Amino acid sequence: MADKKQNKRNNKNYDDDYNPRFKRQRKKVCVLCSDKNFELDYKNADQLKKFVNEKGKILPRRTTGACAKHQRDITTAVKRARHIAILPYTQN
């Protein structure tokens, strides 16, 4: 009896932590690493708005998909743009 249950489980080829409600998402690729021509500039507000949410907060790595090195560059660029009033600190 237990062998039949094992065979049914093995036929599906699922992982141990498989849950049909949640689809496995692909790992995001860093935009700055993948496109060598893309340069991050603190003076370009349109470019920086991709990395800031509607409230003005900097989006985390898990949302932007940036690597650690480029996330630090994004943070620095956004803070510089805020300091010289290109980007607002908050949006109401």
C-alpha positions in Angstrom: 0.0 0.0 0.0 2.8 2.4 0.9 4.6 1.5 -2.3 1.7 2.6 -4.4 1.6 6.0 -2.7 5.4 6.4 -3.3 4.9 5.5 -7.0 2.2 8.1 -7.5 4.3 10.8 -5.9 7.3 9.8 -8.0 5.4 9.9 -11.3 4.6 13.6 -10.9 8.3 14.6 -10.8 7.6 17.4 -8.3 9.9 18.8 -5.8 9.4 18.0 -2.1 8.2 21.6 -1.4 5.9 21.8 -4.5 2.7 23.8 -4.0 0.3 24.0 -7.0 -1.0 27.5 -5.8 2.4 29.1 -6.3 4.2 29.2 -9.7 8.0 29.2 -9.6 9.2 32.6 -10.7 12.3 33.2 -12.8 15.3 34.9 -11.2 15.4 38.5 -12.3 18.4 39.7 -14.3 20.2 42.9 -13.5 19.3 45.6 -16.0 22.6 47.3 -15.6 24.7 44.1 -16.1 22.7 42.8 -19.1 22.8 46.0 -21.1 26.4 47.4 -21.3 25.2 50.6 -23.0 22.9 51.5 -20.1 24.6 54.1 -17.8 23.0 55.2 -14.6 23.1 59.0 -14.3 21.8 61.0 -11.4 20.8 63.9 -13.7 18.4 61.8 -15.7 15.1 61.8 -13.6 13.2 59.6 -16.1 15.7 56.8 -15.7 15.7 57.0 -11.9 11.9 56.9 -11.7 12.1 53.2 -12.7 13.9 52.5 -9.4 11.6 54.6 -7.1 8.0 53.7 -6.1 5.0 56.1 -6.2 5.7 57.3 -2.7 9.3 58.2 -3.5 11.0 55.2 -1.8 13.9 53.4 -3.4 12.8 49.9 -4.5 14.6 46.9 -3.1 16.8 44.5 -5.0 14.2 41.8 -5.0 11.8 44.2 -6.9 14.3 45.9 -9.3 16.3 42.7 -10.0 19.6 44.6 -9.7 22.7 43.0 -8.4 24.2 44.2 -5.2 26.9 46.4 -6.9 24.4 48.1 -9.1 21.8 48.5 -6.3 24.4 50.5 -4.4 24.9 52.7 -7.5 21.1 53.2 -7.9 20.8 54.2 -4.3 23.7 56.7 -4.6 22.2 58.2 -7.8 18.7 58.6 -6.3 20.1 60.2 -3.2 22.2 62.7 -5.3 19.2 63.5 -7.4 17.1 64.2 -4.3 19.8 66.4 -2.8 19.9 68.7 -5.9 16.1 68.6 -6.2 15.8 66.6 -9.4 13.8 63.9 -7.6 11.4 64.7 -4.7 12.0 63.0 -1.3 8.3 62.2 -1.0 5.3 62.4 -3.3 1.8 63.1 -2.0 
